[in-house]
Amino acid sequence: MAYVFLGLAIAAEVLGTSLLKSTEGFTRLWPTVATLSAYGMAFFTLSMAIQKGLQVGVGYAIWSGLGTTLIVVIGALFLSEPVTATKVIGVVLVVAGVVVLNLGGAH
């Protein structure tokens, strides 16, 4: 059940981050409400994942690592952001860090 909550937390965080640009610096009401609601849901479901037994460090690493990776992909596909070698290397390092934490810290 912890991983179900973690998946929901990742989805909510990715949604909130994807909506950030549409808030125009938090000057547009409804995109701002949607963004803040998504972030609130992300933190709530992340806390539920941790309460259900996920270690804080491992849960946060997965949440932030997968969220970062998905945002880079969404930025490239839907927000016309360039994909550079630096971004690809950064994402690979983030994913590698999550894998290492899971292998060493999940036991």
Backbone as JSON Lines, residues from 0, in Angstrom:
{"i":0,"aa":"M","n":[0.82,-1.21,0.0],"ca":[0.0,0.0,0.0],"c":[0.87,1.27,0.0]}
{"i":1,"aa":"A","n":[2.04,1.17,0.61],"ca":[2.93,2.33,0.66],"c":[3.3,2.8,-0.74]}
{"i":2,"aa":"Y","n":[3.54,1.84,-1.63],"ca":[3.94,2.21,-2.99],"c":[2.78,2.77,-3.8]}
{"i":3,"aa":"V","n":[1.56,2.42,-3.47],"ca":[0.39,3.03,-4.13],"c":[0.34,4.52,-3.76]}
{"i":4,"aa":"F","n":[0.5,4.81,-2.47],"ca":[0.53,6.2,-2.03],"c":[1.71,6.95,-2.64]}
{"i":5,"aa":"L","n":[2.85,6.28,-2.74],"ca":[4.01,6.92,-3.34],"c":[3.75,7.25,-4.81]}
{"i":6,"aa":"G","n":[3.11,6.33,-5.54],"ca":[2.76,6.6,-6.93],"c":[1.82,7.79,-7.07]}
{"i":7,"aa":"L","n":[0.85,7.87,-6.18],"ca":[-0.07,9.02,-6.18],"c":[0.67,10.31,-5.86]}
{"i":8,"aa":"A","n":[1.63,10.23,-4.94],"ca":[2.41,11.41,-4.58],"c":[3.24,11.89,-5.77]}
{"i":9,"aa":"I","n":[3.82,10.97,-6.49],"ca":[4.62,11.33,-7.66],"c":[3.73,11.96,-8.73]}
{"i":10,"aa":"A","n":[2.58,11.36,-8.98],"ca":[1.66,11.89,-9.99],"c":[1.2,13.3,-9.62]}
{"i":11,"aa":"A","n":[0.87,13.52,-8.35],"ca":[0.4,14.83,-7.91],"c":[1.52,15.88,-8.01]}
{"i":12,"aa":"E","n":[2.73,15.49,-7.64],"ca":[3.86,16.42,-7.72],"c":[4.17,16.79,-9.17]}
{"i":13,"aa":"V","n":[4.11,15.81,-10.05],"ca":[4.36,16.07,-11.47],"c":[3.27,16.98,-12.04]}
{"i":14,"aa":"L","n":[2.03,16.75,-11.66],"ca":[0.94,17.61,-12.1],"c":[1.16,19.05,-11.62]}
{"i":15,"aa":"G","n":[1.46,19.21,-10.34],"ca":[1.68,20.55,-9.79],"c":[2.84,21.27,-10.47]}
{"i":16,"aa":"T","n":[3.92,20.56,-10.69],"ca":[5.08,21.17,-11.34],"c":[4.78,21.51,-12.79]}
{"i":17,"aa":"S","n":[4.04,20.64,-13.46],"ca":[3.67,20.89,-14.86],"c":[2.8,22.14,-15.0]}
{"i":18,"aa":"L","n":[2.02,22.44,-13.97],"ca":[1.12,23.6,-14.01],"c":[1.79,24.91,-13.61]}
{"i":19,"aa":"L","n":[3.01,24.84,-13.07],"ca":[3.66,26.05,-12.56],"c":[3.74,27.18,-13.58]}
{"i":20,"aa":"K","n":[4.12,26.85,-14.8],"ca":[4.27,27.89,-15.83],"c":[2.95,28.61,-16.09]}
{"i":21,"aa":"S","n":[1.85,27.87,-16.03],"ca":[0.55,28.47,-16.31],"c":[0.07,29.42,-15.22]}
{"i":22,"aa":"T","n":[0.71,29.4,-14.04],"ca":[0.32,30.33,-12.97],"c":[0.82,31.74,-13.24]}
{"i":23,"aa":"E","n":[1.8,31.86,-14.15],"ca":[2.41,33.15,-14.47],"c":[2.85,33.88,-13.2]}
{"i":24,"aa":"G","n":[3.67,33.19,-12.43],"ca":[4.18,33.79,-11.19],"c":[3.13,33.89,-10.1]}
{"i":25,"aa":"F","n":[2.2,32.97,-10.07],"ca":[1.09,32.95,-9.12],"c":[0.19,34.18,-9.23]}
{"i":26,"aa":"T","n":[0.06,34.7,-10.45],"ca":[-0.82,35.83,-10.68],"c":[-2.17,35.41,-11.28]}
{"i":27,"aa":"R","n":[-2.28,34.17,-11.73],"ca":[-3.53,33.65,-12.28],"c":[-4.16,32.73,-11.24]}
{"i":28,"aa":"L","n":[-5.39,33.04,-10.85],"ca":[-6.03,32.37,-9.71],"c":[-6.17,30.87,-9.9]}
{"i":29,"aa":"W","n":[-6.86,30.42,-10.93],"ca":[-7.2,29.0,-11.02],"c":[-6.0,28.1,-11.28]}
{"i":30,"aa":"P","n":[-5.07,28.5,-12.14],"ca":[-3.86,27.67,-12.24],"c":[-3.08,27.62,-10.92]}
{"i":31,"aa":"T","n":[-3.08,28.72,-10.18],"ca":[-2.41,28.75,-8.89],"c":[-3.1,27.81,-7.89]}
{"i":32,"aa":"V","n":[-4.42,27.85,-7.85],"ca":[-5.18,26.96,-6.96],"c":[-4.91,25.51,-7.33]}
{"i":33,"aa":"A","n":[-4.91,25.19,-8.62],"ca":[-4.66,23.82,-9.06],"c":[-3.24,23.38,-8.69]}
{"i":34,"aa":"T","n":[-2.27,24.26,-8.89],"ca":[-0.88,23.93,-8.57],"c":[-0.7,23.68,-7.08]}
{"i":35,"aa":"L","n":[-1.21,24.57,-6.26],"ca":[-1.07,24.41,-4.81],"c":[-1.84,23.2,-4.3]}
{"i":36,"aa":"S","n":[-2.99,22.93,-4.89],"ca":[-3.75,21.73,-4.51],"c":[-2.99,20.46,-4.85]}
{"i":37,"aa":"A","n":[-2.39,20.44,-6.03],"ca":[-1.61,19.27,-6.44],"c":[-0.42,19.06,-5.5]}
{"i":38,"aa":"Y","n":[0.26,20.15,-5.14],"ca":[1.38,20.01,-4.21],"c":[0.9,19.56,-2.83]}
{"i":39,"aa":"G","n":[-0.22,20.08,-2.37],"ca":[-0.78,19.63,-1.09],"c":[-1.08,18.14,-1.11]}
{"i":40,"aa":"M","n":[-1.68,17.68,-2.22],"ca":[-1.98,16.26,-2.35],"c":[-0.69,15.44,-2.42]}
{"i":41,"aa":"A","n":[0.32,15.98,-3.09],"ca":[1.6,15.27,-3.19],"c":[2.22,15.05,-1.8]}
{"i":42,"aa":"F","n":[2.23,16.09,-0.99],"ca":[2.82,15.96,0.34],"c":[1.97,15.07,1.25]}
{"i":43,"aa":"F","n":[0.65,15.16,1.12],"ca":[-0.22,14.3,1.91],"c":[0.01,12.84,1.58]}
{"i":44,"aa":"T","n":[0.01,12.51,0.28],"ca":[0.16,11.11,-0.1],"c":[1.58,10.61,0.16]}
{"i":45,"aa":"L","n":[2.58,11.48,0.06],"ca":[3.94,11.08,0.43],"c":[3.99,10.76,1.92]}
{"i":46,"aa":"S","n":[3.34,11.57,2.73],"ca":[3.33,11.29,4.18],"c":[2.6,9.99,4.48]}
{"i":47,"aa":"M","n":[1.57,9.68,3.72],"ca":[0.86,8.42,3.9],"c":[1.75,7.24,3.52]}
{"i":48,"aa":"A","n":[2.52,7.39,2.45],"ca":[3.44,6.32,2.04],"c":[4.46,6.05,3.15]}
{"i":49,"aa":"I","n":[4.95,7.11,3.76],"ca":[5.92,6.96,4.84],"c":[5.26,6.35,6.08]}
{"i":50,"aa":"Q","n":[4.04,6.78,6.36],"ca":[3.31,6.22,7.5],"c":[3.03,4.74,7.31]}
{"i":51,"aa":"K","n":[2.85,4.31,6.06],"ca":[2.56,2.9,5.76],"c":[3.81,2.03,5.77]}
{"i":52,"aa":"G","n":[4.98,2.61,6.05],"ca":[6.16,1.8,6.23],"c":[7.34,2.11,5.34]}
{"i":53,"aa":"L","n":[7.19,3.02,4.4],"ca":[8.32,3.39,3.54],"c":[9.3,4.23,4.34]}
{"i":54,"aa":"Q","n":[10.59,3.96,4.21],"ca":[11.59,4.77,4.9],"c":[11.59,6.17,4.3]}
{"i":55,"aa":"V","n":[11.79,7.18,5.14],"ca":[11.74,8.57,4.69],"c":[12.75,8.84,3.58]}
{"i":56,"aa":"G","n":[14.0,8.45,3.78],"ca":[15.03,8.71,2.78],"c":[14.77,8.03,1.46]}
{"i":57,"aa":"V","n":[14.36,6.78,1.52],"ca":[14.08,6.03,0.3],"c":[12.83,6.58,-0.39]}
{"i":58,"aa":"G","n":[11.79,6.83,0.37],"ca":[10.55,7.38,-0.2],"c":[10.77,8.73,-0.85]}
{"i":59,"aa":"Y","n":[11.51,9.59,-0.18],"ca":[11.77,10.92,-0.74],"c":[12.65,10.82,-1.97]}
{"i":60,"aa":"A","n":[13.63,9.93,-1.95],"ca":[14.51,9.77,-3.12],"c":[13.72,9.29,-4.33]}
{"i":61,"aa":"I","n":[12.85,8.33,-4.14],"ca":[12.03,7.84,-5.26],"c":[11.09,8.94,-5.73]}
{"i":62,"aa":"W","n":[10.44,9.62,-4.8],"ca":[9.48,10.68,-5.12],"c":[10.15,11.79,-5.92]}
{"i":63,"aa":"S","n":[11.27,12.28,-5.41],"ca":[11.93,13.39,-6.1],"c":[12.62,12.94,-7.38]}
{"i":64,"aa":"G","n":[13.22,11.75,-7.37],"ca":[13.93,11.26,-8.54],"c":[13.02,10.98,-9.72]}
{"i":65,"aa":"L","n":[11.94,10.24,-9.46],"ca":[11.0,9.96,-10.55],"c":[10.26,11.23,-10.97]}
{"i":66,"aa":"G","n":[9.94,12.08,-10.01],"ca":[9.3,13.35,-10.35],"c":[10.18,14.2,-11.24]}
{"i":67,"aa":"T","n":[11.46,14.3,-10.91],"ca":[12.4,15.07,-11.73],"c":[12.5,14.49,-13.13]}
{"i":68,"aa":"T","n":[12.63,13.2,-13.21],"ca":[12.73,12.54,-14.51],"c":[11.49,12.78,-15.36]}
{"i":69,"aa":"L","n":[10.33,12.61,-14.77],"ca":[9.09,12.83,-15.52],"c":[8.93,14.28,-15.94]}
{"i":70,"aa":"I","n":[9.33,15.22,-15.1],"ca":[9.22,16.64,-15.46],"c":[10.15,16.99,-16.63]}
{"i":71,"aa":"V","n":[11.33,16.41,-16.67],"ca":[12.22,16.65,-17.81],"c":[11.57,16.13,-19.09]}
{"i":72,"aa":"V","n":[10.97,14.95,-19.03],"ca":[10.29,14.38,-20.2],"c":[9.1,15.24,-20.61]}
{"i":73,"aa":"I","n":[8.28,15.63,-19.64],"ca":[7.1,16.48,-19.93],"c":[7.54,17.83,-20.49]}
{"i":74,"aa":"G","n":[8.58,18.39,-19.91],"ca":[9.1,19.67,-20.42],"c":[9.53,19.57,-21.87]}
{"i":75,"aa":"A","n":[10.18,18.47,-22.21],"ca":[10.63,18.29,-23.6],"c":[9.46,18.04,-24.54]}
{"i":76,"aa":"L","n":[8.5,17.23,-24.11],"ca":[7.4,16.85,-25.0],"c":[6.31,17.91,-25.13]}
{"i":77,"aa":"F","n":[5.99,18.6,-24.02],"ca":[4.82,19.47,-24.03],"c":[5.11,20.96,-23.79]}
{"i":78,"aa":"L","n":[6.28,21.28,-23.24],"ca":[6.59,22.67,-22.91],"c":[7.7,23.25,-23.77]}
{"i":79,"aa":"S","n":[8.05,22.54,-24.81],"ca":[9.07,22.99,-25.78],"c":[10.42,23.31,-25.13]}
{"i":80,"aa":"E","n":[10.78,22.57,-24.12],"ca":[12.07,22.77,-23.47],"c":[13.1,21.89,-24.16]}
{"i":81,"aa":"P","n":[14.31,22.42,-24.36],"ca":[15.32,21.63,-25.07],"c":[15.85,20.48,-24.22]}
{"i":82,"aa":"V","n":[16.2,19.39,-24.89],"ca":[16.86,18.27,-24.23],"c":[18.34,18.37,-24.59]}
{"i":83,"aa":"T","n":[19.15,18.62,-23.57],"ca":[20.59,18.76,-23.78],"c":[21.31,17.56,-23.18]}
{"i":84,"aa":"A","n":[22.55,17.41,-23.56],"ca":[23.36,16.33,-23.0],"c":[23.47,16.48,-21.48]}
{"i":85,"aa":"T","n":[23.58,17.71,-21.03],"ca":[23.67,17.98,-19.59],"c":[22.42,17.5,-18.85]}
{"i":86,"aa":"K","n":[21.25,17.77,-19.42],"ca":[20.0,17.31,-18.8],"c":[19.94,15.79,-18.76]}
{"i":87,"aa":"V","n":[20.32,15.16,-19.85],"ca":[20.27,13.69,-19.91],"c":[21.22,13.09,-18.88]}
{"i":88,"aa":"I","n":[22.42,13.62,-18.78],"ca":[23.38,13.13,-17.8],"c":[22.85,13.35,-16.38]}
{"i":89,"aa":"G","n":[22.25,14.51,-16.14],"ca":[21.68,14.8,-14.83],"c":[20.59,13.83,-14.45]}
{"i":90,"aa":"V","n":[19.7,13.53,-15.38],"ca":[18.61,12.59,-15.11],"c":[19.17,11.19,-14.86]}
{"i":91,"aa":"V","n":[20.16,10.78,-15.64],"ca":[20.78,9.48,-15.43],"c":[21.4,9.4,-14.04]}
{"i":92,"aa":"L","n":[22.04,10.47,-13.59],"ca":[22.63,10.48,-12.25],"c":[21.57,10.44,-11.16]}
{"i":93,"aa":"V","n":[20.46,11.14,-11.37],"ca":[19.36,11.11,-10.39],"c":[18.81,9.69,-10.28]}
{"i":94,"aa":"V","n":[18.54,9.07,-11.42],"ca":[18.0,7.71,-11.41],"c":[19.0,6.75,-10.77]}
{"i":95,"aa":"A","n":[20.28,6.9,-11.08],"ca":[21.3,6.05,-10.47],"c":[21.31,6.22,-8.95]}
{"i":96,"aa":"G","n":[21.17,7.45,-8.49],"ca":[21.13,7.69,-7.05],"c":[19.93,7.02,-6.38]}
{"i":97,"aa":"V","n":[18.78,7.07,-7.03],"ca":[17.59,6.41,-6.48],"c":[17.8,4.9,-6.42]}
{"i":98,"aa":"V","n":[18.38,4.34,-7.47],"ca":[18.64,2.9,-7.49],"c":[19.59,2.52,-6.37]}
{"i":99,"aa":"V","n":[20.67,3.27,-6.21],"ca":[21.64,2.97,-5.15],"c":[20.98,3.06,-3.77]}
{"i":100,"aa":"L","n":[20.18,4.08,-3.54],"ca":[19.5,4.19,-2.24],"c":[18.57,3.03,-2.0]}
{"i":101,"aa":"N","n":[17.86,2.6,-3.03],"ca":[16.96,1.46,-2.88],"c":[17.71,0.17,-2.61]}
{"i":102,"aa":"L","n":[18.82,-0.03,-3.28],"ca":[19.59,-1.24,-3.08],"c":[20.24,-1.28,-1.69]}
{"i":103,"aa":"G","n":[20.7,-0.12,-1.23],"ca":[21.41,-0.08,0.04],"c":[20.56,0.28,1.23]}
{"i":104,"aa":"G","n":[19.47,1.02,1.02],"ca":[18.72,1.53,2.15],"c":[17.37,0.9,2.38]}
{"i":105,"aa":"A","n":[16.9,0.09,1.47],"ca":[15.55,-0.44,1.6],"c":[15.47,-1.68,2.47]}
{"i":106,"aa":"H","n":[16.61,-2.2,2.91],"ca":[16.6,-3.44,3.68],"c":[16.6,-3.14,5.17]}
